[in-house]
Amino acid sequence: MKTKISIKAILVNFVFAMFIGSLFAMPALGVGIFAVGTVGQLLNKAPLYSGLSAMALQTEVWIQDIQETLYYGNEFLYLAQDHSSFVVNKTVHIPQAGAKPAVVKNRTAVNTDPIQRADSELTYDLDNYTTDPILVKNIEDLQVSYAKRQSVLGQHIATLSDTVATETLQKWAVTGSTTHVLRTTGDATGTLPHATATGTRNKLDKKDMARASARMDLDKVPAQERYAVIPACMFYDLFTDSDLVRSRATINEDMLKKGVIAELFGFWIIKRGEVVLYTNASTPVLRASDAVPAVTDCGGAVCFSRFMTSQALGEIMVYINEGDAQKYGDVLSAEVNHGASFLRPNNVGRVSIAQGYIAPV
């Protein structure tokens, strides 16, 4: 990390150190507190420690901005279990309870041997996200102006937030399952997941949401706190305007702040521009978030229980190279460590819904 070297600050600190030494080394000469106090008055306009302390303050300010706005527009991340306090060296460590005890009806044997519960540990690593360096002018002025900082870093934070949210949905989505990845069954639609895709897909129908809810019921997932994040290419086939107005009237302000805009079959509905993509195979396979778009891609929605999903925010770092001679300004970049996981085996607590692919004739 580069910092500006202030010759004035070095000289001031040197002189100040000499007078402090004189206070203790020459009491017999009659040098008293007055002399030191006078020096302090002469130097009080000079910035002592102008390098490291200012740098620490600046980075703290920028880090706080990122932390406060990282989930903006993707508030559904708050809905999962927060494992941030369990992060150790970029790995989350969660103790897992062992198997449930057996229940015997009308037990007759009273001297049953006790069984020791075998607990385990769930671990998952945080991913590392970094922004491209950005050139900043007058960084000292930005330190005291929230609006200016947001203007400079706003797009970077928004892109960082979108990336973190997309990767989290990838970890919550189901892949390679015929029981927990459902296909839409509505009428044919030309609404496609992205510009590269071609052909037609099946619309997301209300009965598809009912099937997802029934799947969770069969898996004995709690009826409370079920959510469905649905991409725009599927959402507008699901609701009419009157449906949305009627459903929105039942949603409280706290849920609205989390991005919930409707309710259906026990799912709180959240709309997002893009969620996940699936292949058109008979057993849908989740596409990687950075995969090259394919013409047969199918949009996907992620339904989950908040009790079975997690996310963890690790360390946030801001790096500042002050006074870069080649860039004629200060260069800033940011680093965020974030992870997410699904907490139950056999996909219990999550269901994905992929668009049905209609093969061209």
C-alpha positions in Angstrom: 0.0 0.0 0.0 1.4 3.4 -1.0 1.0 6.5 1.0 2.0 10.1 0.6 5.2 11.1 2.5 4.9 14.4 4.2 8.3 16.0 4.8 6.6 18.6 7.0 5.1 15.9 9.2 8.4 14.0 9.5 10.2 17.2 10.6 7.5 18.1 13.0 7.4 14.7 14.6 11.2 14.7 14.9 11.3 18.1 16.7 8.4 17.0 18.9 10.3 13.9 19.9 13.4 15.9 20.8 11.4 18.1 23.1 9.7 15.2 24.8 13.2 13.7 25.3 14.4 17.0 26.8 11.5 17.0 29.3 12.9 13.8 30.9 16.6 14.2 30.2 17.3 17.8 31.4 15.2 18.6 34.5 18.2 20.0 36.3 18.5 22.7 33.6 15.1 24.1 34.5 13.4 23.1 31.4 9.8 22.7 32.5 6.4 21.9 31.2 6.0 25.4 29.9 8.5 24.8 27.2 6.9 21.6 26.0 3.5 23.2 26.1 4.7 26.1 24.0 6.1 23.7 21.4 2.7 21.9 21.4 0.9 25.2 20.7 3.3 25.9 17.9 2.8 22.5 16.3 -0.9 22.1 16.8 -1.7 23.1 13.3 0.7 20.4 11.8 -0.9 17.0 11.0 1.0 14.5 13.2 0.9 10.9 11.9 -0.7 12.2 8.7 0.0 9.0 6.8 -1.0 5.8 8.5 -3.8 7.2 10.7 -5.5 9.0 7.8 -5.1 5.9 5.6 -6.8 3.7 8.3 -9.7 6.2 8.7 -10.2 6.4 4.9 -10.3 2.6 4.4 -12.7 2.2 7.4 -15.1 4.7 5.8 -15.1 3.0 2.4 -15.5 -0.5 4.0 -18.5 0.7 6.0 -20.1 2.0 2.7 -19.6 -1.4 1.1 -21.0 -3.3 4.1 -24.1 -1.1 4.3 -25.0 -1.3 0.6 -23.7 -4.8 -0.4 -27.1 -6.4 -0.4 -29.0 -3.5 -1.8 -31.4 -4.7 -4.5 -30.7 -8.3 -3.4 -32.3 -8.2 0.1 -33.4 -11.8 -0.2 -29.9 -12.7 1.0 -31.0 -11.6 4.5 -33.6 -14.3 4.4 -31.2 -17.2 4.8 -29.5 -18.3 8.0 -26.6 -15.9 8.7 -23.4 -17.8 9.4 -21.1 -14.7 9.3 -20.1 -15.3 13.0 -19.0 -18.8 12.3 -16.3 -17.9 9.7 -12.7 -19.1 10.6 -10.0 -18.4 8.1 -12.4 -18.0 5.2 -14.3 -21.3 6.1 -17.6 -21.6 7.8 -17.8 -24.2 10.6 -21.4 -25.2 11.7 -22.0 -28.0 14.2 -24.7 -30.4 13.0 -26.9 -32.5 15.3 -26.8 -36.2 14.8 -29.7 -38.5 13.8 -33.1 -38.1 15.6 -33.8 -40.6 18.3 -36.2 -43.4 17.5 -39.7 -43.2 19.1 -41.4 -46.4 20.4 -45.1 -46.5 21.0 -46.2 -48.2 24.2 -42.7 -49.2 25.2 -42.5 -52.3 27.4 -38.7 -52.6 27.9 -37.6 -50.1 30.5 -33.9 -50.9 30.5 -33.1 -49.8 27.0 -29.5 -49.1 26.4 -28.8 -45.4 25.7 -27.4 -44.4 22.3 -24.8 -41.7 22.1 -25.7 -39.1 19.5 -23.0 -38.7 16.8 -22.8 -35.0 15.9 -20.9 -33.8 12.8 -19.8 -30.5 11.4 -20.9 -28.7 8.2 -18.2 -26.6 6.5 -18.1 -24.5 3.4 -15.6 -22.0 2.1 -16.1 -18.4 1.3 -15.6 -17.2 -2.3 -13.3 -14.2 -2.9 -14.7 -11.3 -5.0 -12.6 -8.3 -6.1 -13.4 -5.2 -8.0 -11.3 -3.8 -10.8 -9.2 -0.8 -9.5 -10.7 2.6 -9.9 -9.0 5.9 -10.2 -10.2 8.5 -7.6 -9.5 12.2 -7.4 -9.4 14.1 -4.2 -9.8 11.1 -2.0 -9.6 13.2 1.2 -12.8 15.1 0.1 -14.6 11.9 -0.7 -13.8 10.7 2.8 -16.3 13.2 4.3 -18.9 13.0 1.6 -21.1 10.0 1.4 -22.8 11.1 -1.8 -19.5 11.5 -3.6 -18.3 8.1 -2.4 -21.5 6.5 -3.7 -21.1 8.3 -7.0 -17.5 6.9 -7.4 -18.1 3.4 -6.1 -21.8 3.0 -6.7 -21.5 1.0 -9.9 -18.7 -1.1 -8.5 -20.8 -2.0 -5.4 -23.9 -2.7 -7.5 -22.0 -5.1 -9.7 -20.4 -6.7 -6.7 -23.8 -7.1 -5.1 -25.3 -8.7 -8.2 -22.4 -11.1 -8.6 -22.6 -12.2 -4.9 -26.4 -12.7 -5.2 -26.1 -14.7 -8.4 -23.5 -17.0 -7.0 -25.6 -17.5 -3.9 -28.6 -18.6 -5.9 -26.3 -21.0 -7.8 -25.5 -22.7 -4.5 -29.2 -22.8 -3.4 -30.5 -24.2 -6.7 -31.0 -27.9 -7.4 -29.3 -29.7 -10.2 -29.5 -33.2 -11.7 -32.8 -34.2 -10.0 -36.1 -35.4 -11.4 -37.9 -34.9 -8.2 -36.7 -31.5 -7.0 -36.3 -29.8 -10.4 -39.7 -29.3 -12.0 -40.4 -28.2 -15.5 -43.0 -25.6 -16.3 -46.2 -26.9 -18.0 -48.0 -23.8 -19.2 -48.8 -22.7 -22.7 -46.0 -22.0 -25.2 -44.3 -18.6 -24.9 -41.7 -16.8 -26.7 -40.4 -15.1 -23.5 -36.8 -16.4 -23.3 -34.2 -16.2 -20.6 -31.7 -14.2 -22.6 -31.0 -12.7 -26.1 -29.1 -15.8 -27.3 -31.9 -18.3 -26.6 -34.2 -19.2 -29.5 -37.5 -21.1 -29.9 -40.3 -21.3 -27.4 -40.7 -22.5 -23.8 -43.6 -23.4 -21.5 -45.0 -20.7 -19.4 -44.8 -20.9 -15.6 -48.3 -21.8 -14.4 -49.9 -21.5 -11.0 -50.1 -25.3 -10.9 -46.3 -25.5 -11.2 -46.0 -23.4 -8.0 -48.6 -25.8 -6.4 -46.4 -28.8 -7.4 -43.3 -27.1 -5.8 -45.3 -26.5 -2.6 -46.5 -30.1 -2.6 -42.9 -31.3 -3.0 -41.9 -29.4 0.1 -45.0 -30.7 2.0 -43.9 -34.3 1.2 -40.4 -33.5 2.5 -42.0 -32.2 5.7 -40.5 -28.7 5.3 -42.0 -26.1 7.6 -44.8 -24.2 6.0 -43.4 -20.9 7.3 -40.7 -18.9 5.7 -40.8 -20.4 2.2 -39.6 -18.2 -0.6 -39.4 -18.3 -4.4 -37.0 -16.2 -6.4 -38.4 -16.0 -9.9 -36.8 -14.5 -13.0 -38.6 -11.9 -15.0 -38.9 -14.2 -18.1 -41.1 -16.5 -16.0 -42.7 -14.1 -13.5 -45.0 -12.2 -15.8 -46.6 -15.4 -17.0 -47.6 -16.2 -13.5 -49.5 -13.1 -12.4 -52.0 -10.8 -13.9 -52.0 -7.2 -12.8 -55.1 -7.7 -10.6 -53.5 -10.8 -9.0 -50.5 -8.7 -8.0 -52.6 -5.8 -6.6 -54.7 -8.3 -4.6 -51.6 -10.2 -3.3 -49.6 -7.1 -2.5 -52.3 -5.9 -0.1 -51.6 -8.9 2.2 -47.8 -8.2 2.4 -46.5 -6.2 5.4 -43.9 -3.5 5.1 -41.1 -5.6 6.5 -41.6 -8.2 3.7 -41.7 -5.5 1.1 -38.3 -4.3 2.2 -36.9 -7.8 1.6 -38.2 -7.7 -2.0 -41.3 -9.8 -1.6 -44.0 -8.6 -4.0 -46.6 -11.5 -3.9 -47.7 -14.6 -2.2 -48.8 -17.9 -3.8 -49.3 -21.4 -2.4 -47.3 -20.6 0.8 -44.4 -19.1 -1.1 -43.4 -15.4 -0.7 -42.5 -14.4 -4.3 -39.4 -12.3 -5.1 -38.8 -11.2 -8.7 -35.3 -10.8 -10.1 -34.1 -10.0 -13.6 -32.1 -13.3 -13.8 -32.0 -16.1 -11.4 -30.4 -19.4 -12.8 -30.3 -21.3 -16.1 -30.9 -24.9 -16.8 -30.2 -27.2 -19.8 -33.0 -28.6 -21.9 -32.1 -32.2 -20.9 -34.8 -34.5 -19.6 -33.0 -34.4 -16.2 -32.3 -30.6 -15.9 -28.7 -29.7 -15.2 -27.9 -26.3 -13.6 -25.8 -24.1 -15.9 -22.7 -22.4 -14.4 -23.2 -18.6 -14.0 -20.3 -17.9 -16.3 -21.2 -20.5 -18.9 -21.4 -19.3 -22.6 -25.1 -18.7 -23.3 -26.8 -21.4 -25.4 -29.8 -21.3 -27.7 -31.5 -24.0 -25.7 -31.0 -22.4 -22.2 -34.1 -22.5 -20.0 -34.8 -19.9 -17.2 -35.0 -21.3 -13.7 -36.6 -20.2 -10.4 -35.3 -21.1 -7.0 -37.7 -22.0 -4.2 -36.2 -22.5 -0.7 -36.9 -22.6 3.0 -35.0 -20.0 5.0 -34.3 -22.7 7.6 -32.3 -24.8 5.1 -30.2 -22.1 3.4 -27.3 -20.0 4.6 -25.0 -17.2 3.7 -22.0 -15.8 5.4 -20.2 -12.4 4.9 -16.5 -12.5 5.7 -13.8 -9.9 5.6 -14.2 -6.8 3.5 -11.0 -5.0 2.5 -10.3 -1.7 0.7 -7.0 -1.0 -0.9 -5.8 2.5 -1.7 -2.6 3.5 -3.5 -2.4 7.2 -2.8 -0.6 9.6 -5.1 0.0 7.2 -8.0 2.4 9.0 -10.2 1.4 7.1 -13.4 -2.3 7.5 -12.8 -2.3 11.1 -11.5 -4.5 10.3 -8.6 -5.4 7.7 -6.0 -6.2 4.1 -7.1 -8.8 2.1 -5.1 -10.0 -1.4 -5.2 -12.2 -3.6 -2.9 -12.3 -7.2 -1.8 -15.2 -9.1 -0.3 -15.3 -12.7 1.0 -18.8 -14.2 0.9 -20.1 -17.8 0.9 -23.4 -19.6 0.8 -24.6 -23.2 1.2 -27.6 -25.5 1.4 -27.9 -27.2 4.8 -29.9 -30.4 4.3 -29.2 -33.7 2.4 -31.5 -35.0 -0.4 -32.6 -31.5 -1.4 -35.0 -31.3 1.5 -36.1 -27.7 1.7 -35.5 -26.6 -1.8 -37.1 -27.0 -5.3 -36.1 -25.5 -8.6 -38.5 -24.8 -11.4 -37.0 -24.7 -15.0 -38.8 -23.6 -18.1 -40.1 -26.5 -20.2 -38.3 -26.7 -23.5 -40.4 -27.0 -26.6 -38.4 -28.6 -29.4 -38.7 -26.9 -32.8 -40.8 -28.9 -35.3 
